[in-house]
Every structure is written in structure tokens, then in C-alpha cells.
């Protein structure tokens, strides 16, 4: 004899406080992205899915959340093409429809993506790994989607390099080298500075799907640091990376500002309310701490700042 199971989640909690995010994390799924004339890309993606919860409801329906995720991702695999940010938007929209008590649904996704490229000097084929970052937030007013990437590069400390250059000037003067020659030498041969492995993250959020190409975001993020790095590096490649990094020494703050400048050059077609999130974290080589800088800003405000309209 069957009986109706009680809907405990719908009951009133002992403490009537609303929650902004309730859901699931660490959901791993295979996502297939179709490409015109090319084999599809297969990503192993990790999802986080949340809805808000009003103060008068004890909990959300976890099984319903998982059913929506599975249904949407399975349909994504069957579709001829998908942008990962649109996939997140689709899931968020469905969550909002299926949970009558919610006003906001949020979906986040990360996935490793392998990029094929050539080393800078020896021109040998190699691969680099980037982390795709995508999300969507659905409300009654509409759905905002985010797309971006986290990349790895190299930075050199300008302060450390400046001290090395000062020492080099003193030594060269003691050797009776004239000042003009000293400055020309230092211009041609950048002095050592302590280096860091840098982690640059750049994302763009707009109403609906952002009108940007993921690989353009990757290029901006990689070029914001002192130099790109590569998994494969013969000696000419090592020399290339080391020289170019020391020729463009940057503080962690400089990297974020470089991203900001490039964003305006590359994505100036976006609307004023597009939101840019720029983040740089450097693994220090001579300190136990790490360096960090970050900025989240609308494109309207970024335009004003870079045009001197503070």
C-alpha cells in the first residue's frame, strides 16, 4: 500500500531566515562542444548550482536540482553547438522555472581546456592548459551570463630589477664605462629581478550571451603578464621567455591595469553595463606570501577612468 511522503523541504524552518544561495557543488559532467567543420571538443566540467531560499521554506528540492542539471547537460551533448556560458544560462533558466519559490538561480562552471601552440623560439609544437570560467544568473528581469578564463604566465618584480640595475651602474662606473654606454647597455640587457608564476583571471558578464570570443579573452589575459610560458622549452625558448619577462617587468598591480587597457581595446563594442572582472595572483619566489590584485568594474566606468574622466 503506497502512501504520500511528507514534503519536509516545504515546511517552515525553526529559524525563519532567508538564504541567498542553496544548492550543490562539485558536480562533474562531460560537455561536448560542437565546432563547424571540426571535431567536437570534450570538456570535463565541474558545476555549482544554487537558488535562493525564502525565509518560510526549510529547504530546496535537491533531487529536482540534479534532475534539471542532468536533463540540460544531456540535451547540450545532443545539440549541434553550444557556448558554455549559454549552457549555464539554460540551466539557470530551467531552475528558475521549476522552483516557484525562488527569485534567483545561479550556475557556475569550470573546465580545463588544452590549447595547441608553438614554442616562441624553436617553434616546436606544444600544449598549454587554460581554465574556462563560465556562469549565469537568472532572475525575473532576465539572465546575465559570464565567460572567461584563468591562465598562467610569468612576471618579474620591477623593484628587485631596479636594485640590480643600480648595482650594475655602480660596477660599470668603477670600470670607467661612460654613462651613455651604461644606459645603452642596461637598455639592451635587462637586469635580473626575482620572478613569479602568475595566475591571471579575466571574465566578462553581460545581459544574455557576451559578444566575445573566449580565445580573445585568453590572449588578453596571457599578454597582461611579463611573459607567456610554455610547457615545452628548449634552450632558445628559455632564453626568449627569460629575456622578454625581464624586458617587461610588472608588479601584480601592473598586470591588472594591463588587462584593463587591453579589454577596452579588444571589447570596446560591448555595452556600458557589461561587467569586467580582472584578477592577478602571483606565486612569490623569495617570499612566503603571495601577491594579489583585483578589480571588478563596468565597461562604462572603465572607459571613463582610462579616458581621464575620474
Secondary structure as UniProt FT lines:
FT   HELIX           8..10
FT   STRAND          19..35
FT   TURN            36..37
FT   STRAND          38..53
FT   TURN            55..56
FT   HELIX           62..78
FT   HELIX           84..98
FT   TURN            100..101
FT   STRAND          104..118
FT   TURN            120..122
FT   STRAND          125..139
FT   TURN            140..141
FT   STRAND          142..156
FT   HELIX           158..174
FT   TURN            175..176
FT   HELIX           179..188
FT   STRAND          195..208
FT   HELIX           214..223
FT   STRAND          227..228
FT   HELIX           235..247
FT   HELIX           252..266
FT   TURN            268..269
FT   TURN            272..273
FT   STRAND          275..283
FT   STRAND          291..298
FT   HELIX           299..306
FT   TURN            307..308
//
